[in-house]
Every structure is written in C-alpha cells, then in structure tokens.
Amino acid sequence: MLVLALLQGVTEFLPISSSGHLVLLPLFADWIDRGISFDVAVHVGTLVAVISYFRKDIRRLLRDWFLSIGRREQVGQSMLAWSVFVGTIPAGLCGFLLNEYSAAITRSSIVIAITTIGFGLLLGWVDWRSKGVRSERQLRWSDVIVIGLSQVLALIPGTSRSGITMTAAIALGLTREAAARFSFLLGIPLIAAAGMLKIKDSIQPGAQTDWGAILLGAIVAGLSAYVCIHYFLRLIPRIGLLPFALYRVVLGLIIIVTIA
C-alpha cells in the first residue's frame, strides 16, 4: 500500500505515466487492488502537494484572473490564468464524456506498452531538438489550444498527462522548465476533477473503509509528489528529458516481454 502511494506521488508529475505504473505494479507483484477509496486518497495527496508547491503563483493567478474579469482587460499574470482555464477544457470535456470507455481499456497491458514506448520516443525526439526560449508567461492562444488538445491524449493509458503536455509545450518553443511548470499548473483542475469523479464512484452504502490506510496513503503520496516536483524542476534544465524518454522505452519493452 505504501509503495503504491509513493509510486503515485512520484509518477503523477514525471513524464512516465502514473496510471501505467499503478496498473502494472500490482499485476506484476500479484498485489490486491486497494480499491477506489485508496485511489481517491492518493489523488487528494498529489493535489494538495502541487497546490502547496505553487501556492504563491496560484494566489497571484487567481487575483489577476478576477481583476481581468472585472476590468475586461489583461492584468498582471491573468493571461497565464486564462491559459490554464482554457487549456483544461478539451481534456476535461473528453474525460467526462469518455470516462467509462477509458476505464475499460485502462488495464490493457499492450495499450500501455505501445503508448509508453511511442510517446517516450516522441518526448525524446522533441527534447533533443529543443531550442525553447519562451516562458509559460509568454504563451500564445495558439499554444494553449495545441497543448490543451494534446492533453486529451492522456486519456489513453500509458501516455502520461505531464509527458504529453511537456512534449507539446517544448515543441512550441517553451523552455523545459517553463513546459514543466505549465504542465503542473494545468494538471491541478484535472487532478481535482478526477478525484471528484472517483469520490462519486466510491460512495457505497454500508461499505467498510480503512481510514487509517486511506490517510497514510494520502500523506505518502502528497509528500513524495511535493519532493518530486521540487527536484524535477531543478534538474530538467541540466539533464533534459532524455533520461525519462529512455526509461519509457525500456519499461515498454519489459511490459511486452512480460505479457508475450
């Protein structure tokens, strides 16, 4: 249980697919599924982590966003706030409409293997050609739309929401760190929405819940996610994303060999 919580926290924001790991590890290790309540807990933990890490940025974004609505003009960092809002819409709508369908293929190991390798190669190629110089505060509406649409692909298990949005952002000319920061901010509404959907699914009259395990899972996921965000943002300007791309390819090959 602690390993799964730690895994959720670490992989939620790395470009290596948290859903793929959370599905495959219990299968390989023959672990019992902890259930929907545990999924809710680790989602809440990672959500608290990213909000805590970017709390100052979020306060400024919300302030400028509300001011821009009142004044009907861009104020401070309101463009970035609107970018997060607009960029969330495509994946949010598709996730809501295709929730049952995506859940049906989530446990397909071959799908996870193919997307892990395919999007890993794409990530590596884009990162290798990267010459980005723009920050997340220099996003254009065309950039926001492309990144928002790319995030829809994360509904396919093994894609990685953070991975595909970073790939798109870097391809559009953002620096690696800017791409990561925007990806993390963009993930806040979707992680919250996913958590609420899971809460709705977890409400079962008379069901017994191990609240101790739930709380511990949320804490472990949250702490590991916070540490992961902190060091990832400091490392990628120096090491790039190629190590993560290579990891995805190796992981995908291992999955194929295992299920063959």
FIZAZA-749142 format. One record per residue: x, y, z of N, C-alpha, C in turn. Coordinates in Angstrom, 1 decimal, m for minus. Each point is the difference from the previous one (the first is absolute). Layout:
<atoms>
ATOM     nx     ny     nz    cax    cay    caz     cx     cy     cz
ATOM      X      Y      Z      X      Y      Z      X      Y      Z
...
</atoms>
This chain:
<atoms>
ATOM     nx     ny     nz    cax    cay    caz     cx     cy     cz
ATOM    0.8   m1.2    0.0   m0.8    1.2    0.0    0.9    1.3    0.0
ATOM    1.0    0.0    0.9    0.9    1.2    0.0    0.8    0.1   m1.3
ATOM    0.3   m1.1   m0.6    0.8    0.0   m1.3   m0.9    0.6   m1.1
ATOM   m1.3   m0.3    0.0   m0.9    0.5   m1.0   m0.2    1.5    0.2
ATOM   m0.1    0.4    1.3   m0.2    1.5    0.3    1.2    0.7   m0.4
ATOM    1.2   m0.5    0.3    1.3    0.6   m0.4    0.1    0.1   m1.5
ATOM   m0.4   m1.1   m0.7    0.1    0.0   m1.5   m1.0    1.0   m0.6
ATOM   m1.2    0.2    0.6   m0.9    1.0   m0.5    0.6    1.4    0.1
ATOM    0.6    0.2    1.2    0.5    1.4    0.2    1.2    0.3   m0.9
ATOM    0.8   m1.0   m0.3    1.2    0.3   m0.8   m0.3    0.1   m1.5
ATOM   m0.9   m0.9   m0.4   m0.3   m0.1   m1.5   m1.1    0.9   m0.4
ATOM   m0.8    0.6    0.9   m1.1    0.9   m0.5    0.6    1.2   m0.8
ATOM    1.1    0.5    0.3    0.6    1.2   m0.6    1.2   m0.3   m0.9
ATOM    0.5   m1.2    0.1    1.1   m0.3   m1.0   m0.6   m0.5   m1.3
ATOM    0.7    0.2   m1.1   m0.5   m0.3   m1.3    0.1   m1.5   m0.3
ATOM   m0.5   m0.9    0.9    0.2   m1.4   m0.2   m1.3   m0.8    0.3
ATOM   m1.1    0.6    0.2   m1.3   m0.6    0.1   m0.3   m0.6    1.4
ATOM   m0.7    0.7    0.8   m0.3   m0.6    1.3   m1.0   m1.1   m0.1
ATOM   m1.0    0.1   m0.9   m1.0   m1.0   m0.2    0.6   m1.3   m0.4
ATOM    0.9    0.1   m0.9    0.7   m1.3   m0.5    0.7   m0.7    1.2
ATOM    0.7    0.7    0.8    0.7   m0.6    1.1   m1.0   m0.6    1.1
ATOM   m1.0    0.8    0.2   m1.0   m0.4    1.1   m0.8   m1.3   m0.5
ATOM   m0.1   m0.1   m1.3   m0.7   m1.2   m0.5    1.0   m1.2    0.0
ATOM    1.2    0.2   m0.5    0.9   m1.1   m0.2    0.7   m0.5    1.2
ATOM    0.3    0.8    1.0    0.7   m0.4    1.2   m0.8   m1.1    0.7
ATOM   m1.3    0.3    0.3   m0.8   m1.1    0.7   m0.1   m1.3   m0.8
ATOM    0.0    0.2   m1.3   m0.1   m1.2   m0.9    1.3   m0.9    0.1
ATOM    1.1    0.7   m0.1    1.3   m0.7    0.0    0.3   m0.5    1.4
ATOM   m0.4    0.7    1.1    0.3   m0.4    1.3   m1.1   m0.9    0.6
ATOM   m1.1   m0.1   m0.7   m1.2   m0.8    0.4   m0.6    0.6    1.3
ATOM   m0.1    1.3    0.0   m0.5    0.7    1.2   m1.5    0.2   m0.2
ATOM   m0.7    0.1    1.2   m1.4    0.2    0.0   m0.3    1.4   m0.3
ATOM   m1.0    0.3   m0.9   m0.5    1.4   m0.3   m0.5    0.6    1.3
ATOM    0.5    1.2    0.4   m0.4    0.7    1.2   m1.4    0.6   m0.1
ATOM   m0.5    0.1   m1.2   m1.3    0.5   m0.2   m0.1    1.5   m0.3
ATOM   m1.2    0.4   m0.4   m0.2    1.4   m0.4    0.2    1.0    1.0
ATOM   m0.2   m0.3    1.3    0.2    1.0    1.1    1.5    0.3    0.1
ATOM    0.8   m1.0   m0.2    1.5    0.2    0.1    0.4    0.9   m1.2
ATOM   m0.6   m0.2   m1.2    0.3    0.8   m1.1   m0.3    1.5    0.2
ATOM   m1.2    0.2    0.7   m0.4    1.4    0.4    1.1    0.6    0.9
ATOM    0.4   m0.8    1.0    1.0    0.5    1.0    1.3    0.5   m0.7
ATOM    0.5   m0.8   m0.9    1.3    0.4   m0.6   m0.2    1.1   m0.9
ATOM   m1.2    0.1   m0.7   m0.2    1.2   m0.8   m0.1    1.3    0.8
ATOM   m0.7   m0.1    1.1    0.0    1.1    0.9    1.3    0.4    0.5
ATOM    0.9   m1.0    0.4    1.3    0.3    0.4    0.8    0.7   m1.0
ATOM    0.0   m0.4   m1.3    0.8    0.7   m1.0   m0.6    1.3   m0.3
ATOM   m1.3    0.2    0.1   m0.6    1.3   m0.3    0.4    1.0    1.1
ATOM    0.0   m0.4    1.2    0.5    0.9    1.1    1.4    0.3   m0.2
ATOM    0.8   m0.9   m0.5    1.5    0.2   m0.2    0.2    1.1   m1.0
ATOM   m0.7   m0.1   m1.2    0.3    1.0   m1.1   m0.6    1.4    0.4
ATOM   m1.1    0.0    0.7   m0.6    1.3    0.4    1.0    0.6    1.1
ATOM    0.5   m0.8    0.9    0.9    0.6    1.0    1.3    0.5   m0.6
ATOM    0.5   m0.7   m1.0    1.3    0.4   m0.6   m0.2    1.3   m0.8
ATOM   m1.1    0.1   m0.7   m0.3    1.2   m0.9   m0.9    1.0    0.7
ATOM   m0.1    0.0    1.3   m1.0    0.8    0.7    0.1    1.5   m0.2
ATOM    1.3    0.5   m0.1    0.2    1.4   m0.3   m0.5    0.3   m1.4
ATOM    0.4   m0.8   m0.9   m0.4    0.2   m1.4   m1.5    0.0   m0.2
ATOM   m0.6   m1.0    0.7   m1.5   m0.2   m0.1   m0.7    1.2    0.5
ATOM    0.5    0.6    1.2   m0.6    1.2    0.5    0.0    1.1   m1.0
ATOM    1.2    0.2   m0.6    0.2    1.1   m0.9   m0.9   m0.2   m1.3
ATOM   m0.1   m1.2   m0.4   m0.8   m0.3   m1.2   m1.4    0.2    0.2
ATOM   m0.5   m0.5    1.2   m1.4    0.2    0.3   m0.4    1.5    0.1
ATOM    0.9    0.8    0.7   m0.2    1.4    0.2   m0.1    0.7   m1.4
ATOM    1.0   m0.2   m0.8    0.0    0.6   m1.3   m1.1   m0.4   m0.9
ATOM   m0.4   m1.3    0.1   m1.1   m0.5   m0.8   m1.3    0.7    0.3
ATOM   m0.3    0.1    1.3   m1.2    0.7    0.4    0.0    1.5   m0.3
ATOM    1.2    0.6    0.1    0.2    1.4   m0.4   m0.3    0.2   m1.5
ATOM    0.5   m1.0   m0.8   m0.1    0.1   m1.4   m1.5   m0.1   m0.4
ATOM   m0.7   m0.8    0.7   m1.5   m0.1   m0.3   m0.7    1.3    0.4
ATOM    0.4    0.6    1.1   m0.7    1.2    0.4    0.4    1.2   m0.9
ATOM    1.2    0.1   m0.4    0.5    1.1   m0.9   m0.2   m0.3   m1.5
ATOM   m0.2   m1.2   m0.3   m0.1   m0.5   m1.4    1.2    0.3   m0.8
ATOM    1.2   m0.2    0.6    1.3    0.1   m0.6    1.0   m0.8    0.7
ATOM    1.1   m0.3   m0.7    1.0   m0.8    0.7    0.7    0.7    1.1
ATOM    0.1   m0.6    1.1    0.6    0.6    1.2    1.1   m1.0    0.6
ATOM    1.2    0.5    0.1    1.1   m0.8    0.5    0.2   m1.3   m0.7
ATOM   m0.3   m1.1    0.8    0.2   m1.4   m0.5   m1.3   m0.6   m0.4
ATOM   m1.0    0.9   m0.3   m1.3   m0.6   m0.3    0.0   m0.8   m1.3
ATOM    0.9    0.3   m1.0    0.1   m0.9   m1.2    0.3   m1.4    0.3
ATOM    1.0   m0.2    1.0    0.3   m1.3    0.4   m1.1   m0.7    0.7
ATOM   m0.8    0.7    0.8   m1.1   m0.6    0.7   m1.1   m0.4   m1.1
ATOM   m0.2    0.8   m0.9   m1.0   m0.3   m1.1    0.5   m1.2   m0.8
ATOM    1.3   m0.1   m0.2    0.6   m1.1   m0.7   m0.2   m1.3    0.7
ATOM    0.1    0.0    1.3   m0.2   m1.2    0.8   m1.5   m0.4   m0.2
ATOM   m0.9    1.0    0.1   m1.4   m0.2   m0.1   m0.4   m0.6   m1.4
ATOM    0.4    0.7   m1.0   m0.3   m0.5   m1.4    0.7   m1.3   m0.3
ATOM    1.2   m0.1    0.4    0.7   m1.3   m0.3   m0.5   m1.2    0.6
ATOM   m0.8    0.2    1.1   m0.6   m1.1    0.7   m1.3   m0.5   m0.7
ATOM   m0.6    0.8   m0.7   m1.4   m0.3   m0.6    0.0   m1.3   m0.8
ATOM    0.9   m0.1   m1.0   m0.1   m1.2   m0.9    0.1   m1.3    0.8
ATOM    1.0   m0.2    0.8    0.2   m1.2    0.8   m1.2   m0.2    1.0
ATOM   m0.4    1.1    0.6   m1.1   m0.1    0.9   m1.3   m0.5   m0.6
ATOM   m0.3    0.5   m1.1   m1.2   m0.4   m0.7    0.1   m1.4   m0.5
ATOM    1.1   m0.4   m0.6    0.2   m1.3   m0.5    0.1   m1.0    1.1
ATOM    0.6    0.4    1.1    0.1   m0.9    1.1   m1.4   m0.4    0.6
ATOM   m0.8    1.1    0.1   m1.4   m0.2    0.5   m0.8   m0.9   m0.9
ATOM    0.1    0.3   m1.3   m0.9   m0.7   m1.0    0.5   m1.5   m0.2
ATOM    1.4   m0.2    0.1    0.5   m1.3   m0.4    0.5   m0.7    1.3
ATOM   m0.5    0.4    1.1    0.5   m0.6    1.3   m0.2   m1.5    0.0
ATOM   m1.1   m0.5   m0.3   m0.3   m1.5    0.0    0.9   m0.7   m1.0
ATOM    0.1    0.6   m1.2    0.8   m0.7   m1.1    1.4   m0.1    0.4
ATOM    0.6    1.1    0.5    1.4    0.1    0.3    0.3   m1.0    1.2
ATOM   m1.0   m0.1    0.9    0.2   m1.0    1.1    0.1   m1.4   m0.5
ATOM   m0.7   m0.3   m1.1   m0.1   m1.3   m0.5    1.4   m0.5   m0.6
ATOM    0.8    1.0   m0.5    1.3   m0.4   m0.6    1.1    0.3    0.9
ATOM   m0.2    0.5    1.2    1.1    0.4    0.9    0.9   m1.2    0.4
ATOM   m0.6   m1.2    0.1    0.8   m1.1    0.4    0.5   m0.8   m1.1
ATOM    0.0    0.5   m1.2    0.6   m0.7   m1.2    1.5    0.2    0.0
ATOM    0.7   m1.0    0.3    1.5    0.1    0.1    0.6    0.3   m1.4
ATOM   m0.5   m0.5   m1.1    0.5    0.2   m1.3   m0.2    1.5   m0.4
ATOM   m1.1    0.6    0.4   m0.2    1.4   m0.3    1.0    0.8    0.8
ATOM    0.2   m0.3    1.2    0.9    0.7    0.9    1.5   m0.1   m0.6
ATOM    0.3   m1.2   m0.4    1.4   m0.2   m0.6    0.2    0.8   m1.2
ATOM   m1.0    0.0   m0.9    0.1    0.8   m1.3    0.1    1.5    0.2
ATOM   m0.9    0.5    0.9    0.0    1.4    0.2    1.3    0.5    0.8
ATOM    0.4   m0.9    0.9    1.2    0.3    0.8    1.2    0.2   m0.9
ATOM    0.2   m0.9   m0.9    1.1    0.0   m1.0   m0.2    1.2   m1.0
ATOM   m1.2    0.0   m0.6   m0.2    1.0   m1.1    0.1    1.4    0.5
ATOM   m0.6    0.4    1.1    0.1    1.3    0.5    1.3    0.3    0.7
ATOM    0.7   m1.1    0.4    1.3    0.2    0.5    1.0    0.4   m1.1
ATOM   m0.1   m0.6   m1.1    0.8    0.3   m1.2   m0.3    1.5   m0.4
ATOM   m1.3    0.3   m0.1   m0.3    1.4   m0.3    0.5    1.0    0.9
ATOM    0.0   m0.3    1.3    0.5    0.9    1.0    1.5    0.2   m0.2
ATOM    0.7   m1.1   m0.2    1.5    0.1   m0.2    0.3    0.7   m1.2
ATOM   m0.7   m0.1   m1.1    0.3    0.6   m1.3   m0.2    1.6    0.2
ATOM   m1.1    0.3    0.6   m0.4    1.5    0.2    1.1    0.6    0.9
ATOM    0.3   m0.7    1.1    1.0    0.5    0.9    1.4    0.2   m0.6
ATOM    0.4   m0.9   m0.9    1.2    0.0   m0.6    0.1    1.2   m1.0
ATOM   m1.1    0.4   m0.6    0.0    1.1   m0.9   m0.4    1.3    0.7
ATOM   m0.2    0.0    1.3   m0.4    1.1    0.7    0.9    1.2   m0.1
ATOM   m0.6    1.2   m0.4    0.7    1.2    0.1   m0.8    1.1    0.6
ATOM   m0.9   m0.5    0.9   m0.9    0.9    0.6    0.6    1.2    0.8
ATOM   m0.6    1.1   m0.1    0.5    1.2    0.7   m1.2    0.7    0.8
ATOM   m1.2   m0.4   m0.3   m1.1    0.8    0.6   m0.5   m0.6    1.3
ATOM   m0.5    0.8    0.9   m0.5   m0.5    1.3   m1.5   m0.2   m0.1
ATOM   m0.6   m0.6    1.0   m1.5   m0.2    0.0   m0.8    1.2    0.0
ATOM    0.6    1.2    0.3   m0.7    1.2    0.0    0.0    0.7   m1.4
ATOM    0.7   m0.7   m0.9    0.0    0.5   m1.4   m0.8   m0.9   m0.9
ATOM   m0.9   m0.7    0.5   m0.8   m0.9   m0.8   m1.0    0.8   m0.9
ATOM   m0.2   m0.5   m1.2   m1.0    0.6   m0.9   m1.2   m0.9    0.0
ATOM   m1.1    0.5   m0.4   m1.2   m0.7    0.0    0.1   m1.3   m0.9
ATOM    0.7    0.1   m1.1    0.2   m1.2   m0.8    0.8   m1.1    0.8
ATOM    1.0    0.5    0.8    0.7   m1.0    0.8   m0.9   m0.7    1.0
ATOM   m0.9    0.8    0.7   m0.9   m0.5    1.0   m0.9   m1.0   m0.6
ATOM   m0.5    0.2   m1.2   m1.0   m0.9   m0.7    0.7   m1.3   m0.3
ATOM    1.2    0.1   m0.6    0.8   m1.2   m0.3    0.3   m0.9    1.2
ATOM    0.5    0.7    1.1    0.3   m0.7    1.2   m1.2   m0.6    0.6
ATOM   m1.1    0.7    0.0   m1.3   m0.5    0.6   m0.5   m1.2   m0.8
ATOM    0.1    0.1   m1.3   m0.4   m1.2   m0.8    0.9   m1.2    0.2
ATOM    1.3    0.3    0.1    0.9   m1.1    0.2   m0.3   m0.8    1.3
ATOM   m0.5    0.8    1.0   m0.3   m0.6    1.3   m1.1   m1.0   m0.1
ATOM   m0.8    0.0   m1.0   m1.1   m0.9   m0.2    0.6   m1.4   m0.2
ATOM    1.2   m0.1   m0.6    0.6   m1.3   m0.3    0.4   m0.7    1.3
ATOM    0.0    0.7    1.1    0.4   m0.6    1.3   m1.1   m0.9    0.5
ATOM   m1.2    0.1   m0.6   m1.1   m1.0    0.3    0.3   m1.4   m0.4
ATOM    1.0   m0.1   m0.9    0.5   m1.3   m0.4    1.0   m0.5    1.0
ATOM   m0.2   m1.1    0.7    0.9   m0.4    1.1    1.4   m0.2   m0.5
ATOM    1.0    0.5    0.8    1.4   m0.2   m0.4    0.6    1.2   m0.7
ATOM   m0.9    1.0   m0.4    0.4    1.2   m0.7    0.8    0.9    1.0
ATOM   m0.5    0.3    1.1    0.5    0.9    1.0   m0.5    1.4   m0.3
ATOM   m0.8    0.6    0.9   m0.6    1.3   m0.2    1.1    1.0    0.0
ATOM    0.9   m0.1    1.0    1.1    1.0    0.1    1.0   m0.2   m1.2
ATOM    0.2   m1.2   m0.4    0.9   m0.3   m1.1   m0.5    0.6   m1.3
ATOM   m1.2   m0.2   m0.4   m0.5    0.5   m1.3   m0.2    1.5    0.0
ATOM   m0.3    0.6    1.2   m0.1    1.5    0.0    1.4    0.6   m0.1
ATOM    1.0   m0.6    0.7    1.3    0.5   m0.1    0.6   m0.1   m1.4
ATOM   m0.3   m1.1   m0.6    0.4   m0.3   m1.4   m0.5    1.1   m0.9
ATOM   m1.3    0.3    0.1   m0.7    1.0   m0.9    0.6    1.4    0.3
ATOM    0.2    0.3    1.3    0.5    1.3    0.4    1.4    0.3   m0.5
ATOM    0.8   m1.0    0.1    1.4    0.1   m0.4    0.1    0.1   m1.5
ATOM   m0.8   m0.8   m0.7   m0.1    0.1   m1.5   m0.4    1.4   m0.5
ATOM   m0.8    0.7    0.8   m0.5    1.3   m0.3    1.0    1.1    0.3
ATOM    1.1   m0.3    0.7    1.0    1.0    0.3    0.2    0.4    1.4
ATOM   m0.7   m0.7    0.9    0.2    0.3    1.4    1.3   m0.7    0.5
ATOM    0.6    0.6    1.1    1.1   m0.7    0.6   m0.5   m1.2    0.7
ATOM    0.9   m0.9    0.3   m0.4   m1.2    0.8   m0.6    0.3    1.3
ATOM    0.6    0.9    0.7   m0.6    0.4    1.4   m1.4    0.7   m0.2
ATOM   m0.1    0.8   m1.0   m1.3    0.7   m0.2   m1.1   m1.0   m0.4
ATOM    0.4   m1.0   m0.8   m0.9   m1.0   m0.5   m0.5   m0.8    1.2
ATOM    1.0   m0.3    0.9   m0.4   m0.8    1.2   m0.9    0.8    1.0
ATOM    0.3    1.2    0.2   m0.8    0.9    0.9   m1.4    0.1   m0.6
ATOM   m0.1    0.3   m1.3   m1.4    0.1   m0.5   m0.7   m1.3    0.0
ATOM    0.7   m1.1   m0.2   m0.6   m1.4    0.1   m0.6   m0.2    1.4
ATOM    0.8    0.4    1.0   m0.4   m0.3    1.4   m1.2    0.9    0.3
ATOM    0.0    1.3   m0.4   m1.1    0.8    0.3   m1.3   m0.5   m0.8
ATOM    0.2   m0.4   m1.2   m1.1   m0.5   m0.8   m0.6   m1.3    0.6
ATOM    0.8   m0.7    0.8   m0.5   m1.3    0.6   m0.9    0.2    1.2
ATOM    0.1    1.2    0.6   m0.7    0.2    1.3   m1.5   m0.2   m0.2
ATOM   m0.7    0.7   m1.0   m1.4   m0.2   m0.2   m0.4   m1.5   m0.3
ATOM    0.8   m0.6   m0.9   m0.3   m1.4   m0.4    0.2   m1.0    1.1
ATOM    1.0    0.2    0.8    0.2   m0.9    1.2   m1.1    0.1    0.9
ATOM   m0.5    1.3    0.2   m1.1    0.2    0.9   m1.3   m0.6   m0.6
ATOM   m0.2    0.1   m1.3   m1.2   m0.5   m0.6    0.0   m1.5    0.1
ATOM    1.2   m0.6   m0.3    0.1   m1.5    0.1   m0.3   m0.5    1.4
ATOM    0.5    0.8    1.0   m0.2   m0.4    1.4   m1.5    0.0    0.3
ATOM   m0.7    1.0   m0.5   m1.4    0.2    0.3   m0.8   m1.2   m0.7
ATOM    0.4   m0.3   m1.2   m0.7   m1.2   m0.7    0.2   m1.3    0.8
ATOM    1.2   m0.2    0.5    0.3   m1.2    0.8   m0.8    0.0    1.3
ATOM   m0.1    1.2    0.6   m0.8    0.1    1.3   m1.4   m0.4   m0.3
ATOM   m0.6    0.5   m1.1   m1.4   m0.4   m0.3   m0.1   m1.5   m0.2
ATOM    1.0   m0.6   m0.7    0.0   m1.5   m0.2    0.2   m0.8    1.3
ATOM    0.7    0.7    0.9    0.4   m0.8    1.3   m1.1    0.0    1.0
ATOM   m1.1    0.8   m0.2   m1.0    0.1    1.0   m0.9   m1.2   m0.1
ATOM    0.1   m0.9    0.9   m0.7   m1.3    0.0   m0.6   m0.2    1.4
ATOM   m1.3    0.0    0.1   m0.7   m0.1    1.3    0.5   m1.3    0.7
ATOM    0.4    0.1    1.3    0.3   m1.2    0.7    1.5   m0.5   m0.2
ATOM    0.7    0.6   m0.9    1.4   m0.4   m0.3    0.9    0.3    1.2
ATOM    0.9   m0.9    0.3    1.0    0.2    1.0    1.2    0.6   m0.5
ATOM    0.5    1.1    0.6    1.2    0.7   m0.4    1.1    0.0    1.0
ATOM    1.2   m0.3   m0.4    1.1    0.0    0.9    0.6    1.4    0.0
ATOM   m0.5    0.9    0.9    0.3    1.4    0.0    1.5    0.2    0.3
ATOM    0.6   m0.8    0.8    1.4    0.1    0.3    0.8   m0.2   m1.2
ATOM   m0.2   m1.0   m0.8    0.7   m0.2   m1.2   m0.2    1.1   m1.0
ATOM   m1.3    0.5   m0.1   m0.3    1.1   m0.9    0.8    1.2    0.3
ATOM    0.0    0.4    1.3    0.7    1.2    0.4    1.5   m0.1   m0.2
ATOM    0.6   m1.2    0.3    1.4   m0.2   m0.2    0.4    0.0   m1.5
ATOM   m0.9   m0.6   m0.8    0.3    0.1   m1.4    0.0    1.4   m0.6
ATOM   m1.0    0.8    0.5    0.0    1.4   m0.4    1.2    0.8    0.4
ATOM    0.5   m0.2    1.2    1.2    0.7    0.5    1.2   m0.4   m0.8
ATOM    0.2   m1.3   m0.2    1.2   m0.5   m0.7    0.0    0.5   m1.5
ATOM   m1.2   m0.1   m0.6   m0.1    0.5   m1.4    0.3    1.5   m0.1
ATOM   m0.5    0.7    1.0    0.1    1.5    0.0    1.5    0.4    0.2
ATOM    0.6   m0.6    1.0    1.4    0.3    0.3    1.0   m0.3   m1.1
ATOM   m0.2   m1.2   m0.6    0.8   m0.5   m1.1   m0.2    0.9   m1.3
ATOM   m1.2    0.4   m0.2   m0.3    0.9   m1.1    0.6    1.3    0.1
ATOM    0.0    0.6    1.2    0.6    1.3    0.3    1.5    0.0   m0.2
ATOM    0.7   m1.1    0.5    1.4   m0.1   m0.2    0.3   m0.2   m1.5
ATOM   m0.8   m0.8   m0.7    0.2   m0.3   m1.4   m0.1    1.3   m0.8
ATOM   m1.0    0.8    0.2   m0.1    1.3   m0.7    1.2    0.9    0.3
ATOM    0.4    0.1    1.2    1.1    0.9    0.4    1.3   m0.4   m0.8
ATOM    0.4   m1.2    0.1    1.2   m0.4   m0.6    0.0   m0.2   m1.6
ATOM   m1.2   m0.3   m0.5   m0.2   m0.1   m1.4    0.2    1.3   m0.7
ATOM   m0.6    1.1    0.6    0.2    1.3   m0.6    1.4    0.5    0.0
ATOM    0.8   m0.5    1.0    1.4    0.4    0.1    0.9   m0.8   m0.9
ATOM   m0.4   m1.2   m0.3    0.9   m0.9   m0.8   m0.2    0.1   m1.5
ATOM   m1.2    0.2   m0.4   m0.2    0.0   m1.5    0.7    1.0   m0.8
ATOM    0.3    1.2    0.5    0.8    1.0   m0.8    1.4   m0.6   m0.3
ATOM    0.5   m0.9    0.9    1.3   m0.5   m0.1    0.1   m1.4   m0.8
ATOM   m1.0   m0.9    0.4    0.1   m1.3   m0.6   m1.0   m0.2   m1.1
ATOM   m1.0    0.9   m0.2   m0.9   m0.2   m1.0   m1.0   m1.1    0.3
ATOM   m0.8   m0.4   m1.0   m1.0   m1.1    0.1    0.4   m1.3   m0.6
ATOM    1.2   m0.1   m0.6    0.4   m1.2   m0.7    0.0   m1.2    1.0
ATOM    0.5    0.2    1.2    0.0   m1.2    0.9   m1.4   m0.6    0.3
ATOM   m1.0    0.9    0.0   m1.4   m0.5    0.2   m0.5   m0.6   m1.3
ATOM    0.4    0.5   m1.1   m0.4   m0.7   m1.3    0.6   m1.4   m0.1
ATOM    1.3   m0.1    0.4    0.7   m1.3   m0.1   m0.7   m1.0    1.0
ATOM   m0.3    0.5    1.2   m0.7   m0.8    1.0   m1.3   m0.5   m0.6
ATOM   m0.8    0.8   m0.7   m1.3   m0.4   m0.5    0.2   m1.1   m1.0
ATOM    1.0    0.1   m0.9    0.3   m1.0   m1.0    0.3   m1.3    0.7
ATOM    0.9    0.0    1.0    0.4   m1.2    0.6   m1.2   m0.7    0.8
ATOM   m0.8    0.9    0.6   m1.1   m0.5    0.8   m1.0   m0.7   m1.0
ATOM   m0.3    0.7   m1.1   m0.9   m0.6   m1.0    0.5   m1.3   m0.5
ATOM    1.3   m0.1   m0.3    0.5   m1.3   m0.5   m0.1   m1.1    1.1
ATOM    0.2    0.4    1.2   m0.2   m1.0    1.1   m1.4   m0.5    0.1
ATOM   m1.0    0.9   m0.2   m1.4   m0.4    0.0   m0.3   m0.9   m1.1
ATOM    0.5    0.3   m1.2   m0.2   m0.9   m1.2    0.6   m1.4    0.3
ATOM    1.2    0.0    0.5    0.6   m1.3    0.2   m0.7   m0.8    1.1
ATOM   m0.5    0.7    1.0   m0.7   m0.7    1.1   m1.4   m0.6   m0.4
ATOM   m0.7    0.8   m0.9   m1.3   m0.5   m0.4    0.0   m0.9   m1.2
ATOM    1.2   m0.1   m0.7    0.0   m0.8   m1.2   m0.1   m1.5    0.3
</atoms>
